[in-house]
Amino acid sequence: MLGSDLDHLIYKVLLSRINKKKKMNNLICRNSIIDLIKFSKKIIIPEPTMIRLDNPITIVGDIHGNIDDLIRIFERCGYPPDTSYLFLGDYIDRGQFSIEVMVLLLSLKCKYPKNINLLRGNHETKSISKEHGFYDECCRKYDHFLYESFFDLFGYFPIAALVADIVFCVHGGISPKLKNLEDFVQLQKPYNISNESIFTDLLWSDPFDDIKTGFMKSPRGIGYYFSSESLNSFLKRNNIQFIIRSHEECFDGYKWSFDDRTCLTIFSNSNYCCHYNDAMVVSITKDLKLTNERFSPLSETKTQKRRIIFPDWLFKGIENYQLSI
């Protein structure tokens, strides 16, 4: 795809939020999204199971189909290439605009591949997404084939990231099967994720303050609860300072687990399932400090009146394209 093609897709997603009467399936045809998915695969397939990233970088937790929060994050923190991002998965389901979220993220990934990094979450699996909204959204706005095309892509997403060699980032948590990261990076990305694997644990596990040592089977029915002791053993073995993960709703947008603050959970979707929670993203600065941006829920009135800010480079990329609102 040409850069101008990507700019057109980005513009049309933003346009859909400026004029709510313009529906996604009227603005972007299915074949354009299929082409975007095919182009994205060429970039994402070569990426390793664990990607290594430099700071500064901004880290984003669950989005769950909330296109308005995703746009707010880019507006406040900066669009790429001015800001680099790591997304921790769960882009889809729950919210009404999962396709818009994916088209915007994939377009930016293809335009600025070094500045947009996408990890896989537990919702980027068929068994979950068929029950929580994404399948129905694809069929309602387009068709079943688009759903299958997205999941062909999700199978190639990296599972984890190591930032500045000291911060381990993942959707869920750690695994009793994962000892050394050097062994982990040798593993191939799992196209399908089974119930009993390191990859399943990394996508599904959660920290739990009430267990003192080791791991405990999660009541989710998949993955584990991990203790402060087990996390500290993992950090020490791999010379890591702490982990950043998502996977759990946080009313304030974030939560530190354990007294030593070795596990930070961030959640980047405000008013998740009408719970009126805040959202948060965190940044690891050039001098290895943590900063954050917090997003309060928007009322329906504020959502309708909100002014969308276009990235500076967008109009240059589509200067020959007729803009109409």
C-alpha positions in Angstrom: 0.0 0.0 0.0 1.1 3.5 -0.7 1.5 6.1 2.1 -1.4 8.0 0.6 -3.6 4.9 0.9 -2.8 4.7 4.6 -3.4 8.4 5.1 -6.9 8.0 3.4 -7.7 5.2 5.8 -6.6 7.2 8.9 -8.6 10.2 7.6 -11.7 8.2 7.1 -11.6 6.7 10.6 -11.2 10.2 12.1 -14.0 11.4 9.8 -16.3 8.7 11.2 -15.9 10.3 14.7 -16.3 13.8 13.4 -19.6 13.1 11.6 -21.3 10.2 13.5 -23.7 9.8 10.6 -20.9 8.5 8.4 -20.7 4.8 9.1 -17.5 2.9 8.8 -18.8 0.5 6.1 -19.8 3.4 4.0 -16.5 5.2 4.4 -14.1 2.2 3.9 -14.9 -0.8 1.8 -14.1 -4.3 2.9 -11.4 -4.8 0.3 -9.5 -1.8 1.5 -9.4 -3.3 5.0 -8.4 -6.7 3.6 -5.5 -5.0 1.7 -4.5 -3.3 4.9 -4.4 -6.6 6.8 -2.3 -8.2 4.0 0.2 -5.3 4.1 0.3 -5.5 7.9 1.2 -9.1 7.8 4.4 -8.3 5.8 5.5 -6.1 8.7 4.3 -8.1 11.7 5.2 -11.7 10.7 9.0 -11.1 10.9 8.7 -9.6 14.4 10.0 -11.9 17.1 7.9 -13.5 19.9 9.4 -10.9 22.3 10.3 -7.5 20.8 13.0 -5.3 22.3 12.2 -1.6 22.4 14.0 1.6 23.4 12.8 4.4 25.6 11.1 6.9 25.5 7.9 5.0 24.8 4.3 5.3 25.7 2.5 2.1 26.9 -1.2 1.6 26.3 -3.4 -1.0 28.0 -6.8 -2.5 27.0 -8.7 -0.4 24.4 -11.7 -2.8 23.8 -13.2 -1.0 20.8 -13.1 2.5 22.3 -12.1 4.5 19.3 -12.7 7.8 21.0 -10.3 7.0 23.8 -7.7 5.8 21.3 -7.9 9.1 19.4 -7.7 11.1 22.7 -4.5 9.2 23.6 -2.9 10.1 20.3 -4.1 13.7 20.5 -2.7 14.2 24.0 0.4 12.1 23.9 1.3 12.7 20.2 0.8 10.8 17.0 3.7 8.8 15.6 6.4 9.4 14.6 6.7 12.1 17.3 5.7 9.5 20.0 6.5 5.8 20.0 3.9 3.4 21.4 3.6 -0.1 22.8 0.1 -1.5 23.0 -0.5 -4.4 25.3 -3.4 -6.1 23.5 -7.2 -6.4 23.8 -8.0 -3.9 21.0 -11.3 -5.6 20.3 -14.6 -6.7 21.9 -16.9 -5.0 24.5 -16.9 -1.6 22.7 -18.8 -0.8 19.5 -15.8 0.3 17.3 -13.3 -2.5 17.3 -12.9 -2.4 13.5 -12.2 1.4 13.7 -9.6 0.8 16.4 -7.9 -1.9 14.3 -7.9 0.1 11.0 -6.4 3.1 12.8 -3.7 1.1 14.6 -2.8 -1.0 11.6 -2.6 2.0 9.3 -0.3 3.7 11.7 1.7 0.5 12.1 2.2 0.3 8.3 3.0 4.0 8.0 5.4 4.1 11.1 6.3 0.5 11.8 9.0 1.4 14.4 6.7 3.7 16.3 3.7 1.4 16.7 4.1 -1.9 18.4 1.2 -4.3 18.9 1.2 -7.2 21.4 -1.5 -9.9 21.5 -4.1 -9.9 24.2 -6.4 -12.7 25.3 -9.2 -11.2 23.3 -7.2 -11.6 20.1 -8.2 -15.3 20.1 -11.3 -16.8 18.4 -12.8 -18.5 21.5 -13.1 -15.2 23.3 -13.9 -12.8 20.5 -16.8 -14.9 19.1 -18.6 -14.4 22.5 -17.7 -10.7 23.3 -18.6 -8.7 20.3 -16.0 -8.6 17.6 -17.4 -11.4 15.5 -20.9 -9.8 15.6 -19.4 -6.4 14.7 -17.5 -7.7 11.7 -20.6 -9.5 10.4 -22.9 -6.5 11.0 -20.6 -3.9 9.4 -19.0 -6.2 6.8 -19.0 -10.0 6.8 -17.5 -13.2 8.3 -14.6 -13.1 5.9 -13.3 -9.9 7.4 -13.4 -11.5 10.9 -11.4 -14.5 9.6 -8.9 -12.2 8.0 -8.3 -10.2 11.2 -7.6 -13.5 13.1 -5.2 -14.7 10.5 -3.3 -11.5 11.3 -3.7 -11.7 15.1 -1.9 -15.1 15.1 1.4 -13.4 14.2 1.3 -10.6 16.9 4.3 -10.7 19.3 3.5 -11.9 22.8 5.8 -9.7 25.0 8.2 -6.8 24.9 11.3 -5.8 26.9 11.7 -2.0 27.2 15.1 -0.5 27.9 16.2 -4.0 28.9 14.6 -3.6 32.3 10.8 -3.5 32.0 8.9 -6.6 30.9 5.6 -5.8 29.2 2.9 -8.3 28.5 -0.9 -8.5 28.4 -1.5 -10.7 31.4 1.5 -11.8 33.5 4.1 -14.4 34.1 4.0 -18.2 34.0 5.5 -21.0 36.2 6.8 -22.4 32.9 8.8 -19.3 32.0 12.2 -19.1 33.7 14.6 -17.3 31.5 13.7 -14.7 28.8 16.6 -15.9 26.6 14.8 -19.2 26.3 11.5 -17.5 25.6 12.8 -15.4 22.7 13.8 -18.6 20.9 10.2 -19.8 20.8 8.2 -19.2 17.7 5.1 -17.1 17.9 2.0 -19.3 18.5 -0.5 -19.0 15.7 -3.0 -20.8 17.9 -2.8 -20.5 21.6 -3.7 -23.7 23.6 -4.9 -23.9 27.1 -1.7 -25.3 28.5 1.3 -23.2 27.4 3.6 -20.4 28.4 1.8 -18.2 25.9 -1.6 -18.8 27.4 -0.3 -17.9 30.9 1.3 -14.7 29.6 -2.0 -13.6 28.1 -4.3 -14.7 31.0 -2.4 -14.5 34.3 -2.9 -11.9 37.1 -1.0 -10.7 40.1 -2.7 -11.6 43.4 -1.6 -10.0 46.7 -3.3 -12.7 48.9 -0.9 -15.5 48.0 2.5 -15.3 49.5 4.5 -17.7 47.4 4.4 -19.5 44.1 1.5 -19.7 41.6 -2.2 -20.6 42.0 -4.6 -21.7 39.3 -6.8 -18.7 38.2 -10.5 -18.8 38.9 -10.8 -17.6 35.3 -10.3 -21.2 34.4 -7.2 -20.4 32.5 -3.8 -19.0 33.4 -2.5 -18.4 37.0 -2.5 -16.0 39.9 1.1 -15.2 40.6 2.6 -14.0 43.9 5.1 -11.3 44.8 7.6 -14.0 45.6 7.3 -15.7 42.2 7.4 -12.3 40.4 10.5 -11.3 42.2 12.2 -14.6 41.4 11.4 -14.0 37.7 12.7 -10.4 37.9 15.9 -11.3 39.6 16.7 -14.2 37.2 16.3 -11.9 34.2 17.7 -8.7 35.7 14.5 -6.9 35.2 13.1 -4.1 37.5 9.3 -4.5 37.2 6.6 -5.5 34.8 3.8 -3.5 33.1 0.7 -5.4 32.1 -3.0 -4.8 31.4 -5.8 -7.4 31.3 -7.8 -6.1 34.4 -10.1 -3.2 34.7 -8.8 -0.5 37.1 -11.2 2.1 38.4 -8.4 4.8 38.5 -6.9 3.5 35.2 -3.9 1.9 37.0 -3.0 -0.3 40.0 0.3 -1.2 41.6 0.3 -4.8 42.9 2.5 -5.9 45.8 4.1 -3.7 48.5 7.4 -3.4 46.5 5.5 -2.0 43.4 7.0 -4.5 41.0 3.8 -5.0 38.9 1.9 -2.1 37.3 -1.5 -2.7 35.7 -2.8 -0.1 33.3 -6.2 0.1 31.7 -6.7 2.5 28.8 -10.5 2.3 28.2 -12.6 4.8 30.1 -16.2 4.1 31.1 -15.6 0.4 30.4 -18.9 -1.4 30.2 -20.5 1.8 31.6 -18.5 1.5 34.9 -17.4 5.1 34.7 -13.8 4.3 35.3 -10.8 6.4 34.3 -8.3 5.3 31.7 -4.5 5.7 31.9 -1.4 5.3 29.7 2.2 5.5 31.1 5.4 6.6 29.5 8.9 5.5 30.1 10.9 8.6 29.6 14.4 9.0 28.1 15.9 9.1 31.7 13.9 6.0 32.7 11.2 7.8 34.7 7.5 6.8 34.7 5.0 9.4 33.8 1.3 9.1 33.1 -1.7 10.6 31.4 -5.1 10.0 32.8 -8.4 10.2 30.9 -11.8 10.7 32.5 -14.9 9.4 30.8 -16.6 11.6 28.3 -20.3 12.2 28.6 -22.4 11.7 25.6 -22.7 15.5 25.2 -19.0 16.0 25.3 -18.4 13.1 22.9 -20.8 14.7 20.4 -19.2 18.2 20.8 -15.6 17.0 20.9 -13.3 18.5 18.2 -11.0 15.9 16.5 -7.4 17.1 16.1 -5.8 15.8 13.0 -2.0 14.9 13.0 0.1 17.6 11.2 1.3 15.1 8.6 -2.2 13.9 7.6 -3.1 16.8 5.3 0.2 16.7 3.6 -0.3 13.0 2.8 -3.8 13.6 1.4 -3.4 17.0 -0.1 -4.6 15.8 -3.5 -7.5 13.9 -1.9 -10.9 15.7 -1.8 -11.8 16.2 1.8 -15.5 16.2 2.5 -17.4 16.2 5.8 
